[in-house]
Amino acid sequence: MSTKLYVGSLPYAVTGDQLSELFSQAGMVVSANIILDKFSGRSKGFGFVEMSTEEESKKAIEMFNNYDLEGRNLVVNEARPMGDRPAGGGGGGYGGGGGRSGGNRRDRY
């Protein structure tokens, strides 16, 4: 089991320091990061916590999965590597439009 945990359903006001402080109840926190929207700079409501050992990660999952934090039930589980996630939506290609030609219409008469 990895020592990096996904933490979802976070209240938007929670900081990385607060997350680290909370998870330190389960053991030594190596890092705690809140994911921010790159345009607004606001929290996206999830983050990652890295614990120092697998045992501490398991303890943190047991302690904080479904934990009520400021009225929101946290979702805590093992983080998956980037390559292990299902492919995202990606946009479909929009083909060229059809139809009208602009320009001189004299040839129609």
C-alpha positions as CSV (number, residue, x, y, z in Angstrom):
1,M,0.0,0.0,0.0
2,S,1.2,3.5,-0.8
3,T,1.8,6.1,1.9
4,K,0.1,8.8,-0.3
5,L,-3.6,9.3,0.4
6,Y,-6.3,11.1,-1.6
7,V,-8.5,13.3,0.6
8,G,-11.8,14.4,-1.0
9,S,-14.9,16.3,0.0
10,L,-12.8,18.9,1.8
11,P,-14.3,22.1,2.9
12,Y,-13.1,24.8,0.6
13,A,-11.6,26.9,3.4
14,V,-9.3,24.2,4.7
15,T,-5.5,24.8,4.2
16,G,-2.6,22.4,3.7
17,D,-1.4,23.2,7.3
18,Q,-4.8,22.4,8.8
19,L,-4.9,19.1,6.8
20,S,-1.4,18.3,8.0
21,E,-2.4,19.0,11.6
22,L,-5.5,16.8,11.4
23,F,-3.7,13.9,9.8
24,S,-0.8,14.1,12.3
25,Q,-3.2,12.4,14.8
26,A,-2.6,9.2,12.8
27,G,1.2,9.6,12.5
28,M,3.9,11.6,10.9
29,V,2.8,13.6,7.9
30,V,5.4,14.0,5.2
31,S,3.4,16.4,3.1
32,A,-0.2,17.7,2.8
33,N,-1.3,19.6,-0.3
34,I,-4.6,21.1,-1.2
35,I,-5.3,21.2,-5.0
36,L,-6.1,24.6,-6.2
37,D,-7.8,25.8,-9.4
38,K,-5.1,27.3,-11.6
39,F,-7.3,30.2,-12.7
40,S,-9.1,31.3,-9.5
41,G,-6.5,30.0,-7.0
42,R,-9.3,28.6,-4.9
43,S,-9.4,25.1,-3.5
44,K,-10.9,22.4,-5.6
45,G,-12.1,20.5,-2.5
46,F,-9.6,17.7,-2.5
47,G,-5.9,17.2,-1.7
48,F,-3.2,14.6,-0.9
49,V,-1.6,13.7,2.3
50,E,1.6,11.6,2.4
51,M,2.2,9.6,5.6
52,S,5.6,8.3,6.6
53,T,4.7,4.6,6.8
54,E,2.1,2.3,5.3
55,E,0.8,1.5,8.9
56,E,0.2,5.2,9.5
57,S,-1.6,5.5,6.1
58,K,-3.9,2.6,7.0
59,K,-4.6,4.2,10.4
60,A,-5.4,7.6,8.7
61,I,-7.8,5.9,6.4
62,E,-9.6,4.2,9.3
63,M,-9.6,7.4,11.3
64,F,-10.6,9.9,8.7
65,N,-12.6,8.2,5.9
66,N,-16.2,9.5,6.5
67,Y,-14.8,11.9,9.2
68,D,-17.0,15.0,9.6
69,L,-14.9,18.1,9.0
70,E,-16.9,21.3,9.2
71,G,-20.1,19.6,8.1
72,R,-18.6,17.6,5.3
73,N,-17.8,13.9,5.3
74,L,-14.2,13.3,4.1
75,V,-13.4,10.6,1.6
76,V,-9.9,9.2,2.3
77,N,-8.3,6.4,0.4
78,E,-5.1,5.3,-1.2
79,A,-4.0,7.7,-3.9
80,R,-3.6,6.1,-7.4
81,P,-0.8,7.0,-9.7
82,M,-1.6,9.3,-12.6
83,G,-1.4,6.5,-15.1
84,D,-3.8,4.2,-13.3
85,R,-6.8,6.5,-13.7
86,P,-9.4,6.1,-16.4
87,A,-9.0,8.4,-19.4
88,G,-10.8,11.6,-19.1
89,G,-13.3,13.0,-21.5
90,G,-11.2,14.9,-23.9
91,G,-13.2,16.9,-26.3
92,G,-14.6,15.6,-29.5
93,G,-13.6,17.2,-32.7
94,Y,-16.0,19.6,-34.2
95,G,-15.9,19.3,-37.9
96,G,-16.0,22.1,-40.4
97,G,-19.3,23.8,-41.1
98,G,-21.0,23.2,-44.3
99,G,-23.1,25.3,-46.2
100,R,-22.9,28.7,-47.5
101,S,-20.5,30.2,-49.8
102,G,-20.0,33.9,-49.5
103,G,-19.2,36.2,-52.3
104,N,-20.8,37.3,-55.5
105,R,-24.1,35.7,-56.4
106,R,-24.3,37.0,-60.0
107,D,-23.7,33.5,-61.3
108,R,-27.1,32.4,-60.1
109,Y,-29.1,34.6,-62.5
